[in-house]
Protein backbone atom coordinates (compact mmCIF):
# COMPACT_ATOMS: atom_id res chain seq x y z
CA UNK A 1 0.00 0.00 0.00
CA UNK A 2 1.16 3.51 -0.70
CA UNK A 3 1.55 6.56 1.47
CA UNK A 4 -2.00 7.80 0.87
CA UNK A 5 -3.49 4.73 2.54
CA UNK A 6 -0.94 4.87 5.39
CA UNK A 7 -1.58 8.54 6.14
CA UNK A 8 -5.32 7.92 5.83
CA UNK A 9 -5.19 5.02 8.27
CA UNK A 10 -3.20 7.09 10.76
CA UNK A 11 -5.64 9.98 10.37
CA UNK A 12 -8.61 7.70 11.12
CA UNK A 13 -6.87 6.12 14.12
CA UNK A 14 -6.20 9.52 15.66
CA UNK A 15 -9.57 10.92 14.66
CA UNK A 16 -11.43 7.97 16.17
CA UNK A 17 -10.07 8.90 19.61
CA UNK A 18 -11.54 12.40 19.50
CA UNK A 19 -14.56 13.13 21.70
CA UNK A 20 -17.81 13.05 19.75
CA UNK A 21 -16.44 10.89 16.92
CA UNK A 22 -18.28 7.57 16.59
CA UNK A 23 -16.84 4.66 14.61
CA UNK A 24 -19.25 2.10 13.16
CA UNK A 25 -18.36 -1.61 12.72
CA UNK A 26 -17.54 -0.97 9.03
CA UNK A 27 -14.94 1.66 9.95
CA UNK A 28 -17.06 4.67 8.99
CA UNK A 29 -16.55 7.55 11.41
CA UNK A 30 -18.99 10.35 12.04
CA UNK A 31 -19.86 13.19 14.33
CA UNK A 32 -23.19 14.88 14.75
CA UNK A 33 -22.90 18.60 14.00
CA UNK A 34 -26.63 19.30 14.25
CA UNK A 35 -29.09 16.78 15.64
CA UNK A 36 -32.67 16.50 14.41
CA UNK A 37 -35.64 14.23 15.00
CA UNK A 38 -36.99 13.96 11.47
CA UNK A 39 -37.46 10.81 9.45
CA UNK A 40 -34.47 8.60 8.54
CA UNK A 41 -33.90 7.40 4.98
CA UNK A 42 -33.51 3.78 3.88
CA UNK A 43 -30.88 2.66 1.37
CA UNK A 44 -33.56 2.48 -1.32
CA UNK A 45 -34.68 6.09 -0.79
CA UNK A 46 -33.63 9.10 -2.82
CA UNK A 47 -32.34 11.87 -0.60
CA UNK A 48 -31.74 15.59 -1.06
CA UNK A 49 -28.62 16.84 0.67
CA UNK A 50 -26.15 19.65 0.90
CA UNK A 51 -22.59 18.40 1.20
CA UNK A 52 -19.02 19.64 1.33
CA UNK A 53 -16.29 17.12 0.55
CA UNK A 54 -12.64 17.51 1.45
CA UNK A 55 -9.50 15.40 1.60
CA UNK A 56 -7.71 15.05 4.95
CA UNK A 57 -5.37 17.88 3.90
CA UNK A 58 -8.38 20.20 3.65
CA UNK A 59 -8.53 20.37 -0.15
CA UNK A 60 -12.11 20.61 -1.40
CA UNK A 61 -12.92 18.11 -4.17
CA UNK A 62 -16.69 18.52 -4.40
CA UNK A 63 -19.20 20.79 -2.69
CA UNK A 64 -22.88 21.35 -3.35
CA UNK A 65 -22.61 24.16 -0.80
CA UNK A 66 -20.06 26.03 -2.93
CA UNK A 67 -22.22 25.44 -6.03
CA UNK A 68 -25.25 26.75 -4.14
CA UNK A 69 -27.27 23.79 -5.41
CA UNK A 70 -28.44 20.86 -3.30
CA UNK A 71 -27.99 17.36 -4.71
CA UNK A 72 -30.42 14.44 -4.91
CA UNK A 73 -29.52 10.81 -5.47
CA UNK A 74 -30.58 7.26 -4.61
CA UNK A 75 -28.69 6.20 -1.49
CA UNK A 76 -27.86 2.79 -2.92
CA UNK A 77 -26.05 4.33 -5.91
CA UNK A 78 -23.32 6.19 -4.04
CA UNK A 79 -20.15 5.16 -2.22
CA UNK A 80 -20.76 2.70 0.65
CA UNK A 81 -19.72 5.27 3.27
CA UNK A 82 -22.55 7.53 2.12
CA UNK A 83 -25.11 4.72 1.88
CA UNK A 84 -24.35 3.68 5.45
CA UNK A 85 -23.83 7.13 6.93
CA UNK A 86 -26.82 8.98 5.55
CA UNK A 87 -29.15 6.23 6.84
CA UNK A 88 -28.03 7.23 10.37
CA UNK A 89 -29.27 10.77 9.82
CA UNK A 90 -32.66 12.32 10.42
CA UNK A 91 -34.06 14.96 8.08
CA UNK A 92 -32.78 18.33 9.25
CA UNK A 93 -29.59 16.99 10.80
CA UNK A 94 -26.02 17.70 9.77
CA UNK A 95 -23.19 15.19 10.20
CA UNK A 96 -19.52 15.09 9.39
CA UNK A 97 -18.40 11.76 7.93
CA UNK A 98 -14.84 10.46 7.80
CA UNK A 99 -14.96 7.76 5.16
CA UNK A 100 -12.14 5.19 4.92
CA UNK A 101 -10.92 4.49 1.39
CA UNK A 102 -12.49 1.00 1.56
CA UNK A 103 -15.92 2.67 1.87
CA UNK A 104 -15.06 5.35 -0.69
CA UNK A 105 -13.26 4.92 -4.01
CA UNK A 106 -10.26 2.80 -2.97
CA UNK A 107 -7.71 2.58 -5.78
CA UNK A 108 -10.14 3.65 -8.51
CA UNK A 109 -10.92 7.32 -8.03
CA UNK A 110 -13.46 8.89 -10.43
CA UNK A 111 -11.65 12.22 -10.49
CA UNK A 112 -8.09 13.55 -10.47
CA UNK A 113 -9.08 15.65 -7.46
CA UNK A 114 -9.22 12.50 -5.31
CA UNK A 115 -5.96 10.54 -5.12
CA UNK A 116 -6.23 6.73 -4.95
CA UNK A 117 -6.85 5.29 -1.45
CA UNK A 118 -8.06 8.64 -0.08
CA UNK A 119 -9.96 9.07 3.16
CA UNK A 120 -12.85 11.42 2.35
CA UNK A 121 -14.41 13.92 4.74
CA UNK A 122 -17.95 15.04 4.02
CA UNK A 123 -20.16 17.45 5.88
CA UNK A 124 -23.67 16.39 4.96
CA UNK A 125 -26.97 18.08 5.75
CA UNK A 126 -30.00 15.90 5.07
CA UNK A 127 -32.63 18.23 3.62
CA UNK A 128 -35.32 15.81 2.45
CA UNK A 129 -36.28 12.25 1.57
CA UNK A 130 -38.10 12.09 -1.75
CA UNK A 131 -41.46 10.42 -1.58
C-alpha positions in Angstrom: 0.0 0.0 0.0 1.2 3.5 -0.7 1.5 6.6 1.5 -2.0 7.8 0.9 -3.5 4.7 2.5 -0.9 4.9 5.4 -1.6 8.5 6.1 -5.3 7.9 5.8 -5.2 5.0 8.3 -3.2 7.1 10.8 -5.6 10.0 10.4 -8.6 7.7 11.1 -6.9 6.1 14.1 -6.2 9.5 15.7 -9.6 10.9 14.7 -11.4 8.0 16.2 -10.1 8.9 19.6 -11.5 12.4 19.5 -14.6 13.1 21.7 -17.8 13.0 19.8 -16.4 10.9 16.9 -18.3 7.6 16.6 -16.8 4.7 14.6 -19.3 2.1 13.2 -18.4 -1.6 12.7 -17.5 -1.0 9.0 -14.9 1.7 10.0 -17.1 4.7 9.0 -16.6 7.5 11.4 -19.0 10.3 12.0 -19.9 13.2 14.3 -23.2 14.9 14.8 -22.9 18.6 14.0 -26.6 19.3 14.2 -29.1 16.8 15.6 -32.7 16.5 14.4 -35.6 14.2 15.0 -37.0 14.0 11.5 -37.5 10.8 9.4 -34.5 8.6 8.5 -33.9 7.4 5.0 -33.5 3.8 3.9 -30.9 2.7 1.4 -33.6 2.5 -1.3 -34.7 6.1 -0.8 -33.6 9.1 -2.8 -32.3 11.9 -0.6 -31.7 15.6 -1.1 -28.6 16.8 0.7 -26.2 19.6 0.9 -22.6 18.4 1.2 -19.0 19.6 1.3 -16.3 17.1 0.5 -12.6 17.5 1.5 -9.5 15.4 1.6 -7.7 15.1 5.0 -5.4 17.9 3.9 -8.4 20.2 3.6 -8.5 20.4 -0.2 -12.1 20.6 -1.4 -12.9 18.1 -4.2 -16.7 18.5 -4.4 -19.2 20.8 -2.7 -22.9 21.4 -3.4 -22.6 24.2 -0.8 -20.1 26.0 -2.9 -22.2 25.4 -6.0 -25.2 26.8 -4.1 -27.3 23.8 -5.4 -28.4 20.9 -3.3 -28.0 17.4 -4.7 -30.4 14.4 -4.9 -29.5 10.8 -5.5 -30.6 7.3 -4.6 -28.7 6.2 -1.5 -27.9 2.8 -2.9 -26.1 4.3 -5.9 -23.3 6.2 -4.0 -20.1 5.2 -2.2 -20.8 2.7 0.6 -19.7 5.3 3.3 -22.6 7.5 2.1 -25.1 4.7 1.9 -24.4 3.7 5.5 -23.8 7.1 6.9 -26.8 9.0 5.6 -29.1 6.2 6.8 -28.0 7.2 10.4 -29.3 10.8 9.8 -32.7 12.3 10.4 -34.1 15.0 8.1 -32.8 18.3 9.3 -29.6 17.0 10.8 -26.0 17.7 9.8 -23.2 15.2 10.2 -19.5 15.1 9.4 -18.4 11.8 7.9 -14.8 10.5 7.8 -15.0 7.8 5.2 -12.1 5.2 4.9 -10.9 4.5 1.4 -12.5 1.0 1.6 -15.9 2.7 1.9 -15.1 5.3 -0.7 -13.3 4.9 -4.0 -10.3 2.8 -3.0 -7.7 2.6 -5.8 -10.1 3.7 -8.5 -10.9 7.3 -8.0 -13.5 8.9 -10.4 -11.6 12.2 -10.5 -8.1 13.5 -10.5 -9.1 15.6 -7.5 -9.2 12.5 -5.3 -6.0 10.5 -5.1 -6.2 6.7 -4.9 -6.8 5.3 -1.4 -8.1 8.6 -0.1 -10.0 9.1 3.2 -12.8 11.4 2.4 -14.4 13.9 4.7 -17.9 15.0 4.0 -20.2 17.4 5.9 -23.7 16.4 5.0 -27.0 18.1 5.7 -30.0 15.9 5.1 -32.6 18.2 3.6 -35.3 15.8 2.5 -36.3 12.3 1.6 -38.1 12.1 -1.7 -41.5 10.4 -1.6 
